[in-house]
Amino acid sequence: MIFQILISCLLTTIVVAANEVPTFLNGPFKPFSKPQLVDDDDQRFRARTIMSGTKLSATPVLMNAVELAARYAEMDFLSQVRQRQGIVLPQFPQVEIAVVPAPPARRIEVRLIIYTLYAVILDMILGQRFNECEVEVFWDNQVKAYIYFTEPSDDSLSPRDHIKRRASSPSSNNTTVPQELTNTTAQLTDASFDWRPIYKPNARNLRPNDVFLLALGAIKVIAPFAGSEKVLGAFHVGSTMVDAHLQIFLHNRRIPRTSPPFFRYSDVLDAVRRIPGWELAHHRFAEFFCSIEVSRRPVGSIMMEKGKFTHPLGGNVSSS
């Protein structure tokens, strides 16, 4: 993967094009058809990250990014969001992520924000550079939005001015995934939803970064589907950049239910967004399994395993 790197004064600029981001796959039961996030060869989308020298702690960056992407995935995929949106998780208040439409526009497409969050986190992980930054989101060579990764500020400065003020005073925060282990299970978005996660017997350890990227990639894959849409069959999520994959199944791997409760994409989203926090809280990033219940009835399950996905009938169908 090649990132175009430009040096300008004290700031480093990284340009990420759409076709430079690894493709996540879903299973054969339902081809990943339109609407898509961005076609792999669609040059209308790109994101430019202007990174300062002020370091951020990696875990708050990653946890806030996963939850923010999940919140956008709850919205209509092709809808546009008005005004500023942002997040500071109470468990990880060291980092704020803010999304601001670029003037004169007052709206930004949900799909572009989800895609950009994944691309920026991928770049931070690859470069092991978790710094305050401003991300310009382009479509058709026009800036449509800005995404800011900063330390929360108590003053009235805008995120951009906050970064500029701190650019010459880098902090010494850790830039790798630290060992702080806090219970970060996301709040339920549906009172009828429940999950029962466990580590697989003889679970193999996973790289922490792979777990975060896999969660973000899964959010990116399921975001085009309406939350109320039923999951019609098993599918998987994986990437050439991640040495792990997710498999999503109907309960007992059966055909879809014909009466409520149903297994919906909102249930998959609610489970996926919890995986990094659950593993963080349990002091181990490793292979895992969870059953998903709706109204106390099992409807589906998710399994996270090390390595590329191999189809039960033979052959590796992950991207390469």
N, C-alpha and C positions, 0 to 999 in steps of 0.2 A: 504494500500500500504506500502510495506516494502522496505526501502532503506538500503543497507549495508553501514555502516558508519565506516570509519577507521580514526584514529587520527595519524598524522605523523608530528612531530615537530609543526610548527605553521600553517600547512595547513590541511584542512579537505577534505577528499576524499569521494565522493558519487558515488556509482555504480548503474546504472539504466539498468536493463535488458529489453529486448524487451517485454516480457510478463507481465511486471509490469506497462506498460503504458496503460491507458484506451483506449478502442477501439472506434473510431468514425465510425458512420454508414452512409450509403447513402441509398436512397430510393429503393423500390422494382422494379422500372421500369427497372433497369439495375444492376444486381448483381455486387458488387465490385470485379471483377475478376483480374487475373494476367494481367499486373505486379502490385504487391502490394508493399507498402513501405517495410514492413518486416512482415512476418507471426507472429501471436501472440505467437506461440510456437517455433519460430526460434531463437535458442540460439547462432547463429553465430554473431548476432549483440548485442553490448552493448556499453554504453558510460560511461566513468568515469570522474567525475568533480573534479578537484583539486582546491578548493576554498581558496582564501587568506582572510585576515582580512580587506582588503580595500573595503569599502562600495561604491556602485554605486546607483544613483537615479533610482528608479524603472521605472518611465515613459519613460525615454530615452532608458532603456534596452528593455522594452516591445515594444515600437514603432519601434525601429531599428530591433528587432527580427522579427516582423510581416512583415516589408518591405523586409528584407533580404530573409525570407522564400518565399515570393511572387516572388522575382526576380529569385530564384532558380526554383520555380514552372513554370516559363515561359520557362525554358529549357526542353530539352528532358529528360524525367524522368529517363531513363536508361543510359543516357550519362554520361561522365566523364569530369570534369572541370579541366583545367590545371592551374598551378600557383596559387598565392594567390588571394583570393577574399575577399571583405570586404564592410562595409557600415558605414557611419556616416551621418545621416540625418541632413540637415542644420538647421531644426527646433529643433533638439535634439543633439547638438554637444558634449554633456557631455559624451557620450559613443560611443566606436567603437567596432564593432564585426568583427573579421578577421577569415577567413578560410584558413588554410595552409595545403597542402598535406604533409604527413609524409614521410621523406626521407627513402629509395631512390625513393619512388613513386613520380611521378609528376602530378598525376591525382587523383581525388576523385569523387565517384559516387554522382550524384545529389540527389538521393533518400535518401542516408544515412545522408546527411546534413540536409534535411528537417525534417527527423525523429528526429535527434539529437537536432535540435533547439527547437522542441516541447517538447521533454523530459526534456531538461535543464530548459526551462521556467516553465514547470510544477513543477519541483523540487524547483525552486526559489520561486514560489508563495506559494507552500505548506509549505515551511520552512521559508517564509518571510525573505529570505537571498539573497539580491541582491548585490553580491560582485564581485570584479574582480576574474576571474577564467580562468583556462586552462581546456579544455574538450578534452579528448582523445576518438576518435571514432574508435571502434574495429569492425573488421569483421574476423571471423575464428581465433580469438585470436591474430590477428595482428593489430597494430595501423595503420589506413589508413589515418587519418587526425587529425589535431588539430583545435579547435575553441576557440578563445580568446575573452573574454568580458573584456574590459579595458577602462580606461579613455584615450582619445587620447593623444599621446605623441609627442612633438615637436622635440625630439632628434632622434638619429638613432638606439636606442635600439630595439631589436626584441620584439614582444608582450610577449614572455616568460620572457625575461630579465627585461622588464618593470614591470611585476607582481612581480618578485623576489625582485626588488629594492624597491618596495612599500609595500611589505608584512609586514614589521616591522613598517610601518607608516600608520595605518588605518585612513581613513578620516571620516568625520562625516555626510556624505550625508544621506538623508532620505532613508529608506528601505521599505516604503510603498508607495502606489500610491498617489502622491501629488496632489495639486489642481491647478498646473500650467495648464492653458487652452490656447492652441495655435492652430491656424488653421493649421492642418497638412494633409490636403487632398493630397493624392499622385498625382504625375504628371500623366497625361493620357499617356498610352502606345499606344493608338489607337485614332487618331483624330476623328474618327467617333463615338466613344463611349461617352455616357453621362448617368448620373444617376440622379434621383430626389428623394433624401431621405427626409423623414418626420418622426416625432414621431407618433406612433399610437394614436388615440383618447383614452383618459384615460390610457395612457401607464403606465405600472408598472415599477418601478425602478429595475435595474439589478446591480449585484455586478460588479465593474469595472474589476476585475480579470477574471470573467466569460466571459466578452466580448472579452478580449484579447485571452483567451484560445479557445474560440469558433472560432475566426478568424483564429488562427493558426491551429486548428483542421480542419476547412473547407479547408484551403490551403493544408493540408496534404491529405485530401480525394480527392480533384480534381486534384492534381499534376500528377497522372498517365495518365490523359487524355490529348491528344494534344490540344493546345489552339485553333486550327482551327476546332476541332471536335464539331459537333452540339450537343446541349443538347436536348435529345429526349423526355424528360418528367420530371414531378415534382420529386424532391428528397429532403431529409432532412439531416441535420448534427446535431448530438448530442452526449453526453457522460454522463456516470455515474458521472463524476467528476464536471460537469457543470450544474447549475440549469437554463439552457436556451437552446434554440435550434434554428437552422436556417431552413427555408423552402424556396426552390427555385422552381419557377413556370415559365412555358411558359406564354406569354402574354394572359390574359383572360383565363388562364388554358386550352388552346386549344391544338390541335395536332401540331406537328412541322410545321413550314412554309415550303412551297415547292419552294419558290423563295426568293432571297436575299431581305433584310438583314436577316441573321440567328442569332439565339441565340447560342453563342459558349461558350465553357468553359473559354476562355480568357475573355469574358465579365463577367462571374461569378467571376473570379479571380480579375479583376479590381475593381469590386464592393466590394468584401469581404475585400480586403486590405485597403479600405477606411473607413470601419465602425468604428474601434476604434478611429481614428483621428477625424472623423466627430462628434462622441459623445463627445469626449474630448473637441473639439472646442465649442460645444454647452452647455457645463457646466452640462451635465446630461448623465448618463448611464441608458438607459431605452429601452423598447420595441420600435421597429422601423420597417418602411416599406420603400422600395425604388422600383421605376420602373426603368427599364434599357432600354435605347434607343440606337439604332445603325443607323447612318445616319438619325437621327431625327424621327425614327419610333420605337415604343415600341416593344420589342421582349421578355421581361421577367420581373420578379420581384423577390425580396427577402424580406422575413419577418423574424424578430428576435423576439421571444417570450420567456417569462419566463416559466420555468418548462420543464418537459420532453415532447417529442413529442408524441402525441396521434393520431393514425391513424383515419381518418374520418369515417372509417367503424367500429371503436371500437377497444379498446385494446391499450396498451402502447407498442410500438415496439422498444423503446430505450434499450440499453444494461443495465444490472443491476448487 
